[in-house]
Each structure stands twice: as structure tokens, then as C-alpha cells.
Amino acid sequence: MIKMIDHIGIDVNNYSQSKSFYVEILKILGYDLLMEFPNVGGFGLNGKAEFWISEEKNIGKSHIAFCASSREKVDAFYNKAIELGAKDNGKPGIREMYHPNYYGAFVFDLDGNNIEAVFHG
């Protein structure tokens, strides 16, 4: 399968806090922390890190949507993110404006990035 994007990274204010946050919410979707350097971590599956976080002083805001394998995984992702201090940006549910089966949930992470889990089934 050919993908459009090989990997993506976002900047965070506090690597240690953000690492803990992403480890918890991404493991729900089946992703692991695969590589780590000083204040930089890469998450993914099957040995390929595709999502990276790195500590930077001047960060911008980003939107990242992670694939989920079910609606239940989207719900669990959202609930865990809120529990860990994320802010609601759209509770789990159908987003018909994208397509009839688009089930997603949105949170602002610890640095204000718009993080989403989506299931297209």
C-alpha cells in the first residue's frame, strides 16, 4: 500500500508530560512508543514510527487524526485523553459532513493541538 504521508511531527512544551499523555491515548488505538531520543519520541506500529513529538520553545498548533479500528476505540481514546487533562473539542460521534460513517472524537492536547481519533467503518 502506498501512503501519502510517511511521518509527521508536532512540537510540545514539555516532552515528559506529553510523552506520558500520548503513550496512554495511543496505546488504546494500538500504537506504541517505538523510538526515543533526547526530548523526541516516535510512535507507530510494526516497527515504523510515523507520529513524532519533540520539545520546542516556540510551538505552533497542529491537527492530527489517528486511525481507530472501531467506534469503541474512538470512545476510549476520547475518555482517556480527557482523564489525562486534554480539553474537549468534539465528543465522540458521527460527523456526516465528512461522510455518513465518519465517527470521530476531538480533543485539545496538553499544548493545544487538535488531536482526533476516527473510525470510517
Backbone bond lengths (Angstrom), bond angles and torsions (degrees), N, CA, C in turn:
res aa  C-N    CA-C-N  psi(-1)  N-CA   C-N-CA  omega(-1)  CA-C   N-CA-C  phi
1 M - - - 1.444 - - 1.527 108.66 -
2 I 1.317 117.01 135.11 1.456 122.59 175.29 1.516 108.43 -96.65
3 K 1.340 115.58 133.74 1.453 121.01 179.37 1.518 108.58 -110.34
4 M 1.319 115.95 154.82 1.453 120.36 178.56 1.523 111.54 -75.46
5 I 1.328 117.02 -39.51 1.453 121.58 -176.55 1.525 109.21 -117.16
6 D 1.321 116.92 131.55 1.449 121.55 178.57 1.522 111.54 -80.81
7 H 1.325 116.71 -45.43 1.462 121.28 176.44 1.523 109.43 -161.63
8 I 1.327 115.09 164.11 1.461 121.12 -179.03 1.520 108.22 -144.57
9 G 1.314 116.10 151.02 1.450 120.40 178.80 1.515 111.64 -135.49
10 I 1.322 115.19 151.43 1.458 120.69 174.52 1.524 108.63 -128.34
11 D 1.324 114.98 154.54 1.451 121.58 176.86 1.518 109.81 -91.67
12 V 1.327 115.89 145.04 1.461 122.84 178.60 1.524 109.24 -130.84
13 N 1.319 116.18 155.27 1.463 121.08 179.15 1.519 112.92 -76.32
14 N 1.337 116.94 -39.67 1.459 121.84 -175.25 1.523 107.81 -131.96
15 Y 1.337 116.08 104.69 1.456 120.19 -175.34 1.528 112.57 -58.71
16 S 1.302 117.22 -45.96 1.463 120.74 -176.11 1.532 111.46 -60.11
17 Q 1.319 116.88 -47.72 1.472 120.22 179.35 1.526 110.96 -64.85
18 S 1.331 116.48 -45.41 1.462 119.94 -178.38 1.520 111.47 -66.39
19 K 1.324 117.11 -37.51 1.465 120.59 177.05 1.529 109.93 -58.91
20 S 1.327 117.31 -48.30 1.464 121.03 179.05 1.523 111.25 -59.51
21 F 1.326 116.96 -43.57 1.461 122.99 178.85 1.529 110.55 -59.40
22 Y 1.337 117.19 -52.22 1.466 120.44 -176.72 1.526 112.64 -70.37
23 V 1.311 118.61 -34.64 1.468 120.12 175.76 1.524 109.56 -56.70
24 E 1.318 116.44 -45.71 1.474 120.91 -176.99 1.526 112.88 -69.13
25 I 1.331 117.59 -46.78 1.476 117.78 -175.51 1.523 112.37 -77.42
26 L 1.334 117.74 -32.01 1.460 119.19 -177.75 1.527 112.77 -78.89
27 K 1.338 117.27 -25.96 1.473 117.58 177.73 1.527 110.40 -65.69
28 I 1.315 118.08 -26.99 1.466 121.68 176.13 1.526 110.13 -61.36
29 L 1.329 116.74 -35.19 1.465 121.73 -178.90 1.524 112.67 -89.48
30 G 1.335 116.48 -1.31 1.458 120.54 177.18 1.513 114.76 95.93
31 Y 1.330 118.07 9.71 1.463 122.02 -179.36 1.526 110.58 -100.11
32 D 1.329 116.60 147.08 1.459 122.49 -178.44 1.527 110.69 -123.84
33 L 1.332 115.67 159.56 1.460 121.99 169.13 1.521 106.14 -74.96
34 L 1.331 117.50 114.53 1.461 121.80 -173.25 1.521 114.09 -104.55
35 M 1.330 116.50 -31.36 1.462 120.49 -178.27 1.517 108.85 -139.30
36 E 1.334 114.70 148.37 1.456 118.29 179.62 1.521 109.77 -148.50
37 F 1.319 115.24 135.44 1.448 125.04 174.16 1.526 106.24 -127.08
38 P 1.321 120.08 173.95 1.465 119.41 178.57 1.546 111.68 -55.48
39 N 1.322 115.49 116.58 1.473 123.97 178.91 1.526 114.16 59.28
40 V 1.324 117.20 27.04 1.469 122.71 178.02 1.526 107.50 -142.55
41 G 1.347 116.50 134.54 1.453 120.72 177.20 1.515 111.72 -138.57
42 G 1.337 116.15 142.40 1.458 122.02 179.77 1.515 111.17 -118.23
43 F 1.332 116.28 128.43 1.456 123.49 -178.36 1.525 110.12 -111.62
44 G 1.322 115.74 150.79 1.460 119.75 176.83 1.510 110.59 174.75
45 L 1.335 115.13 -154.80 1.452 121.38 176.47 1.509 109.18 -147.48
46 N 1.300 115.31 163.53 1.467 122.10 -179.63 1.527 112.33 54.50
47 G 1.331 117.12 35.53 1.455 121.29 175.83 1.511 116.42 79.13
48 K 1.337 118.54 2.17 1.474 121.92 -177.05 1.524 109.89 -114.54
49 A 1.323 116.46 112.67 1.464 121.08 176.64 1.526 108.67 -79.55
50 E 1.331 115.76 120.90 1.465 120.89 -177.42 1.523 113.22 -117.71
51 F 1.331 117.05 -15.98 1.460 121.74 178.35 1.517 108.12 -124.31
52 W 1.329 116.49 123.33 1.461 122.43 -175.45 1.517 111.15 -120.29
53 I 1.333 115.44 143.51 1.462 120.78 170.14 1.528 107.49 -121.44
54 S 1.330 115.45 144.22 1.466 119.34 177.02 1.523 109.14 -146.07
55 E 1.321 114.51 141.80 1.456 120.17 -178.57 1.525 109.93 -77.72
56 E 1.324 115.71 125.48 1.460 123.16 179.38 1.520 108.81 -139.10
57 K 1.323 116.90 154.86 1.465 120.76 -179.49 1.522 112.86 -79.46
58 N 1.307 118.71 -42.25 1.462 122.54 -177.01 1.518 108.80 -110.12
59 I 1.324 115.57 93.95 1.463 118.25 -174.52 1.523 111.45 -100.58
60 G 1.309 115.21 150.62 1.452 122.48 173.10 1.509 108.88 -105.20
61 K 1.295 116.67 171.68 1.466 121.44 -179.84 1.525 109.36 -98.35
62 S 1.314 115.99 140.81 1.459 122.17 -177.73 1.523 110.70 -130.96
63 H 1.331 115.90 164.41 1.464 122.39 171.55 1.517 107.25 -121.50
64 I 1.330 115.54 126.67 1.458 122.27 177.59 1.523 107.51 -129.59
65 A 1.344 116.85 131.84 1.460 121.52 175.23 1.526 108.52 -114.57
66 F 1.327 116.28 122.99 1.457 122.48 178.55 1.524 109.74 -98.86
67 C 1.326 116.61 140.49 1.463 121.86 177.42 1.524 110.15 -73.40
68 A 1.319 115.87 136.19 1.461 122.71 174.10 1.523 108.13 -117.87
69 S 1.321 116.12 151.50 1.465 120.65 -177.13 1.525 113.23 -90.87
70 S 1.335 117.95 -3.83 1.466 120.99 179.20 1.530 109.71 -165.40
71 R 1.311 115.43 165.67 1.464 120.49 174.29 1.523 111.06 -64.30
72 E 1.327 115.67 -36.45 1.461 120.09 179.62 1.534 111.03 -62.37
73 K 1.327 116.23 -36.27 1.468 119.91 177.46 1.527 110.70 -67.82
74 V 1.321 117.31 -38.02 1.471 120.74 175.94 1.526 109.41 -60.94
75 D 1.332 116.36 -46.36 1.465 120.89 179.55 1.530 111.10 -60.06
76 A 1.336 116.51 -46.34 1.466 120.93 -178.25 1.529 110.84 -64.89
77 F 1.327 116.89 -40.61 1.468 122.44 176.53 1.528 109.94 -57.51
78 Y 1.313 116.74 -50.25 1.462 121.96 -178.95 1.533 110.56 -61.21
79 N 1.315 117.21 -49.72 1.472 121.07 -177.71 1.522 111.77 -61.40
80 K 1.331 117.54 -42.67 1.461 120.86 179.38 1.529 110.58 -66.35
81 A 1.314 117.23 -41.58 1.471 120.68 179.38 1.524 110.63 -60.95
82 I 1.325 117.71 -44.97 1.467 121.88 178.73 1.528 109.70 -63.05
83 E 1.323 116.36 -43.69 1.467 121.21 178.52 1.527 111.68 -58.55
84 L 1.334 116.40 -34.24 1.462 121.65 -177.31 1.533 113.53 -88.30
85 G 1.333 117.24 4.95 1.456 119.49 174.28 1.514 116.30 109.23
86 A 1.334 118.17 0.51 1.461 120.19 175.69 1.526 109.38 -69.35
87 K 1.321 115.90 159.02 1.470 122.32 177.78 1.522 109.45 -104.95
88 D 1.319 115.51 140.46 1.463 121.19 178.99 1.527 111.12 -60.90
89 N 1.332 115.86 135.81 1.459 122.10 171.75 1.523 110.15 -135.87
90 G 1.328 116.90 20.11 1.460 121.96 179.43 1.507 110.96 143.16
91 K 1.316 116.11 101.78 1.460 121.65 -178.45 1.535 110.72 -61.02
92 P 1.338 117.32 158.33 1.459 120.17 179.89 1.527 111.94 -55.86
93 G 1.317 115.15 137.26 1.455 119.70 177.85 1.520 111.99 171.06
94 I 1.324 113.99 173.54 1.469 122.08 177.85 1.527 108.71 -71.93
95 R 1.322 115.44 138.09 1.463 122.46 175.07 1.528 106.55 -119.74
96 E 1.333 116.74 82.16 1.467 122.03 -174.23 1.520 113.16 -62.55
97 M 1.334 117.38 -22.15 1.458 119.03 179.85 1.527 111.89 -63.83
98 Y 1.349 117.01 -22.75 1.464 121.06 177.36 1.533 110.70 -89.32
99 H 1.325 116.49 -51.35 1.466 123.53 169.19 1.527 107.57 -173.28
100 P 1.331 118.82 162.95 1.473 121.67 -171.35 1.525 115.77 -60.14
101 N 1.316 118.71 -23.93 1.465 121.16 -177.58 1.529 113.36 -109.77
102 Y 1.320 117.82 13.41 1.468 121.76 -178.76 1.523 108.55 -75.89
103 Y 1.320 116.42 107.79 1.462 122.40 -179.58 1.523 107.79 -112.94
104 G 1.318 116.34 113.04 1.453 119.58 -175.35 1.514 112.99 -138.70
105 A 1.320 114.52 166.95 1.461 123.18 174.86 1.520 107.26 -143.24
106 F 1.337 115.84 143.19 1.455 121.66 -175.14 1.528 110.37 -127.06
107 V 1.333 115.72 138.02 1.463 121.50 173.37 1.527 108.82 -136.90
108 F 1.331 115.06 155.06 1.456 120.58 166.76 1.521 106.04 -92.83
109 D 1.336 117.33 123.69 1.458 120.37 -179.76 1.526 110.73 -72.09
110 L 1.306 117.73 -170.92 1.460 122.89 -175.49 1.526 112.79 -63.66
111 D 1.341 117.16 -18.46 1.457 121.80 179.79 1.528 112.96 -110.67
112 G 1.323 117.48 8.12 1.460 120.95 177.77 1.515 114.89 88.16
113 N 1.341 118.33 6.64 1.464 120.58 175.34 1.522 109.42 -73.22
114 N 1.318 116.75 142.43 1.462 123.09 179.53 1.533 108.80 -85.20
115 I 1.333 116.83 105.25 1.451 123.10 -175.53 1.529 109.43 -109.53
116 E 1.310 115.60 132.44 1.465 121.62 -174.10 1.523 110.45 -128.35
117 A 1.321 115.97 147.65 1.466 122.58 165.28 1.521 105.93 -116.83
118 V 1.333 117.11 136.39 1.462 120.64 -176.39 1.535 110.71 -138.07
119 F 1.327 114.36 140.73 1.459 122.83 173.88 1.527 107.12 -123.59
120 H 1.333 116.05 129.30 1.469 121.01 -175.17 1.532 112.40 -102.04
121 G 1.320 118.10 7.28 1.461 120.64 -173.57 1.506 114.31 -73.89
